[in-house]
Amino acid sequence: MSKKHIAAHLSRIADALERLAPPAPPAPDFSAAEAFVWRAAGSVFHPVERVNRVSLGLLEGINLQRDILFSNTARFARGLPANNALLWGARGMGKSSLVKAVHGALAGEGRLKLVEIHREDIEALPDLLGALAGAPYQFIVFCDDLSFDGPETSYKALKSALEGGVEGRPSNVLFYATSNRRHLMPRDMMENESANAIHGKEAVEEKVSLSDRFGLWIGFHNCSQDDYLAMVFGYARHYGLEAPEADIRAQALEWAMTRGARSGRVAWQFVTDLAGRLGKTL
């Protein structure tokens, strides 16, 4: 076979392989929305037309946490140095609500974007950071309810992506995560590793060092009765739920007692029930 025929044959093979290959994902249009959900399968940024959040002023009982995260995010939005943040602690106390509310309060100029990554896609975080690097926006990459269990090693990808990789974290990206655990891993898992490993302390230190990659640790704790009622009445005033104050107070306390907890989530669930009974929309 002549060189000309070989070249033509190879060209036809190359064309056939190109047709079989999946099309490259479209270039993301970050001007399309202020928030996106990243799908690792296909590396697609899904724009969110309406972010599920409440305004910053409605978050009662977490004033210190609000001020810390707002200041850090405001500096980052202006292109100044800022820290990755881990919001940890009691369930239902507004950790994810605060992240979304702070972003909403600072997204008005259009430069600050929120990108949610799901827990199961953490291993692909380096791909996400690569897609964001160089874009003319500031990005908060947000993972809600982040934690690690069992023998999985995906936490190593997160460690490397946050600080330890050769390329490092892009200067236009911050990583915010919420978790019920301060060290992102259950205590019994860390104790088991310490007991079973030849160098137990080193095994535990490796896992604890993940949370050290977050410059900000913002703790959320169970709220008092006064804080809980302040949340309830704050929502009631905002949404115009007119009922005698004594009735709302008694019903809210009974609601919390039946749930066995007081939190921002429980307060919102009570207000949702109250609005329904009053025939009001939220």
For each residue, the residues with C-beta under 8 A, 3 or more apart:
1: 5 6 9
2: 5 6
3: 6 7
4: 7 8
5: 1 2 8 9
6: 1 2 3 9 10
7: 3 4 10 11
8: 4 5 11 12
9: 1 5 6 12 13
10: 6 7 13 14
11: 7 8 14 15
12: 8 9 15 16
13: 9 10 16 17
14: 10 11 17 18
15: 11 12 18 19
16: 12 13 19 20
17: 13 14 20 21
18: 14 15 21
19: 15 16
20: 16 17
21: 17 18
22:
23:
24:
25: 42 43 44
26:
27:
28: 36 45 131 135
29: 32 47
30: 36 45 113 135 137
31: 110
32: 29 47
33: 36 47 48 49
34: 51 103 107 110 112 113 114
35: 47 48 51 103 107 113 114 115 116
36: 28 30 33 45 46 47 48 113 114 115 116
37: 45 46 48 115 116 118
38: 43 44 45 46 115 116 117 121 128
39: 42 43 44 45 46 121
40: 43 117 118 121 124 127 128
41: 44
42: 25 39
43: 25 38 39 40 127 128 131
44: 25 38 39 41
45: 28 30 36 37 38 39 115 131
46: 36 37 38 39
47: 29 32 33 35 36
48: 33 35 36 37 51
49: 33
50:
51: 34 35 48 100 103 104 114
52: 100
53: 97 100 101 103 104
54: 58 59 97 101
55: 58 101 104 105
56: 59 66 70 101 102 104 105
57:
58: 54 55 101 234 235 238
59: 54 56 62 66 94 97 98 101 264
60: 227 230 231 234 264
61: 93 94 223 227 228 230 231 264
62: 59 65 66 93 94 98 220 264
63: 66 67
64: 67 68
65: 62 68 69 87 94 98 218 219 220
66: 56 59 62 63 69 70 98 102
67: 63 64 70 71
68: 64 65 71 72 216 218
69: 65 66 72 73 85 87 98 99 102 216 218
70: 56 66 67 73 74 102 105 106
71: 67 68 74 75
72: 68 69 75 76 82 83 85 216
73: 69 70 76 77 82 102 103 106 112 140 174
74: 70 71 77 78 106
75: 71 72 78 80 81 82
76: 72 73 79 80 81 82 112 138 140 174
77: 73 74 106 109 111 112 138
78: 74 75
79: 76 138
80: 75 76
81: 75 76
82: 72 73 75 76 174
83: 72 174 214 215 216
84: 162 169 174 175 176 213 214 215 216
85: 69 72 174 175 176 177 214 215 216 218
86: 176 177 178 179 182 184 211 214 216 217 218
87: 65 69 95 96 98 99 176 177 178 179 218 220
88: 95 178 179 180 181 182 217 218 219 220
89: 93 95 180 182 219 220 221
90: 93 180 220 221 222 223 263
91: 180 261 263 265
92: 261 263 264 265 266
93: 61 62 89 90 220 221 222 223 263 264 265
94: 59 61 62 65 97 98 220 264 265
95: 87 88 89 98 99 178 220
96: 87 99 100 142 144 145 178
97: 53 54 59 94 100 101 264
98: 59 62 65 66 69 87 94 95 101 102
99: 69 87 95 96 102 103 114 140 142 144 176 178
100: 51 52 53 96 97 103 104 114 142
101: 53 54 55 56 58 59 97 98 104 105
102: 56 66 69 70 73 98 99 105 106
103: 34 35 51 53 73 99 100 106 107 112 114 140
104: 51 53 55 56 100 101 107
105: 55 56 70 101 102 108
106: 70 73 74 77 102 103 109 112
107: 34 35 103 104 110 112 113 114
108: 105
109: 77 106 112
110: 31 34 107
111: 77 137 138
112: 34 73 76 77 103 106 107 109 137 138 139 140
113: 30 34 35 36 107 137 138 139 140
114: 34 35 36 51 99 100 103 107 139 140 142
115: 35 36 37 38 45 128 132 139 140 141 142
116: 35 36 37 38 141 142 143 144
117: 38 40 121 122 125 128 141 142 143
118: 37 40 121 143
119: 122 143 144 145 146 147
120:
121: 38 39 40 117 118 124 125 128
122: 117 119 125 143 146 154 155 157 158
123: 154 157
124: 40 121 127 128 157
125: 117 121 122 128 129 141 157 158 161
126: 129 130 157 160 161 165
127: 40 43 124 130 131
128: 38 40 43 115 117 121 124 125 131 132 141
129: 125 126 132 133 141 161 169 170 173
130: 126 127 133
131: 28 43 45 127 128 135
132: 115 128 129 135 139 141 170 172 173
133: 129 130 170 172 173
134: 170 172
135: 28 30 131 132 139 172
136:
137: 30 111 112 113 172
138: 76 77 79 111 112 113 172 173 174
139: 112 113 114 115 132 135 172 173 174
140: 73 76 99 103 112 113 114 115 173 174 175 176
141: 115 116 117 125 128 129 132 173 174 175 176
142: 96 99 100 114 115 116 117 175 176 177
143: 116 117 118 119 122 146 175 176 177 178
144: 96 99 116 119 177 178
145: 96 119 178 179 180
146: 119 122 143 177 178 179 184
147: 119 179 180 181 184 185 186
148: 152 154 155 184 185
149: 152 185 186 189
150: 189
151:
152: 148 149 155
153: 156 157
154: 122 123 148 157 158
155: 122 148 152 158 159 184 185 207 210
156: 153 159 160
157: 122 123 124 125 126 153 154 160 161
158: 122 125 154 155 161 162 210 213
159: 155 156 162 163 164 209 210 213
160: 126 156 157 163 164 165
161: 125 126 129 157 158 165 169 175
162: 84 158 159 169 175 213 214
163: 159 160 168 169 213
164: 159 160 213
165: 126 160 161 168 169
166:
167:
168: 163 165
169: 84 129 161 162 163 165 173 175
170: 129 132 133 134 173
171:
172: 132 133 134 135 137 138 139
173: 129 132 133 138 139 140 141 169 170
174: 73 76 82 83 84 85 138 139 140 141
175: 84 85 140 141 142 143 161 162 169 214
176: 84 85 86 87 99 140 141 142 143
177: 85 86 87 142 143 144 146 184 214
178: 86 87 88 95 96 99 143 144 145 146
179: 86 87 88 145 146 147 182 184
180: 88 89 90 91 145 147
181: 88 147 184 185 186
182: 86 88 89 179 211 217 219
183: 190 207 208 210 211
184: 86 146 147 148 155 177 179 181 210 211
185: 147 148 149 155 181 189 190 207 210
186: 147 149 181 189 190
187: 190 191
188: 191 192
189: 149 150 185 186 192 193 207
190: 183 185 186 187 193 194 204 207 208
191: 187 188 194 195
192: 188 189 195 196
193: 189 190 196 197 200 203 204 207
194: 190 191 197 200 201 203 204
195: 191 192 200
196: 192 193 200
197: 193 194 200 202 203
198:
199: 202 203
200: 193 194 195 196 197 203 204
201: 194 204 205
202: 197 199 205 206
203: 193 194 197 199 200 206 207
204: 190 193 194 200 201 207 208
205: 201 202 208 209
206: 202 203 209
207: 155 183 185 189 190 193 203 204 210
208: 183 190 204 205 211 212
209: 159 205 206 212 213
210: 155 158 159 183 184 185 207 213
211: 86 182 183 184 208 214 217
212: 208 209
213: 84 158 159 162 163 164 209 210
214: 83 84 85 86 162 175 177 211 217
215: 83 84 85
216: 68 69 72 83 84 85 86
217: 86 88 182 211 214
218: 65 68 69 85 86 87 88
219: 65 88 89 182
220: 62 65 87 88 89 90 93 94 95
221: 89 90 93
222: 90 93 261 262 263
223: 61 90 93 227 228 231 262 263 264
224: 227 228 262
225: 228 229 253 262
226: 229 230
227: 60 61 223 224 230 231 262
228: 61 223 224 225 231 232 252 256 262 263 266 267
229: 225 226 232 233 249 252 253
230: 60 61 226 227 233 234
231: 60 61 223 227 228 234 235 264 267 268
232: 228 229 235 236 248 249 252 267 270 271
233: 229 230 236 237 245 248
234: 58 60 230 231 237 238
235: 58 231 232 238 239 241 267 268 271
236: 232 233 239 241 243 248 271 274
237: 233 234 240 241
238: 58 234 235
239: 235 236 271 275 280 282
240: 237 280
241: 235 236 237 248 271 274 275 278 280
242: 278
243: 236 247 248 274 278
244: 247 248
245: 233 248 249
246: 249 250
247: 243 244 250 251
248: 232 233 236 241 243 244 245 251 252 274
249: 229 232 245 246 252 253
250: 246 247 253 254
251: 247 248 254 255 270 274
252: 228 229 232 248 249 255 256 267 270
253: 225 229 249 250 256 257
254: 250 251 257 258
255: 251 252 258 259 266 269 270 273
256: 228 252 253 259 261 262 266 270
257: 253 254 260
258: 254 255
259: 255 256 266 269
260: 257
261: 91 92 222 256 266
262: 222 223 224 225 227 228 256 266 267
263: 90 91 92 93 222 223 228 266 267
264: 59 60 61 62 92 93 94 97 223 231 267 268
265: 91 92 93 94 268 269
266: 92 228 255 256 259 261 262 263 269 270
267: 228 231 232 235 252 262 263 264 270 271
268: 231 235 264 265 271 272
269: 255 259 265 266 272 273
270: 232 251 252 255 256 266 267 273 274
271: 232 235 236 239 241 267 268 274 275 282
272: 268 269 275 276 282
273: 255 269 270 276 277
274: 236 241 243 248 251 270 271 277 278
275: 239 241 271 272 278 280 281 282
276: 272 273 279 280
277: 273 274
278: 241 242 243 274 275
279: 276
280: 239 240 241 275 276
281: 275
282: 239 271 272 275
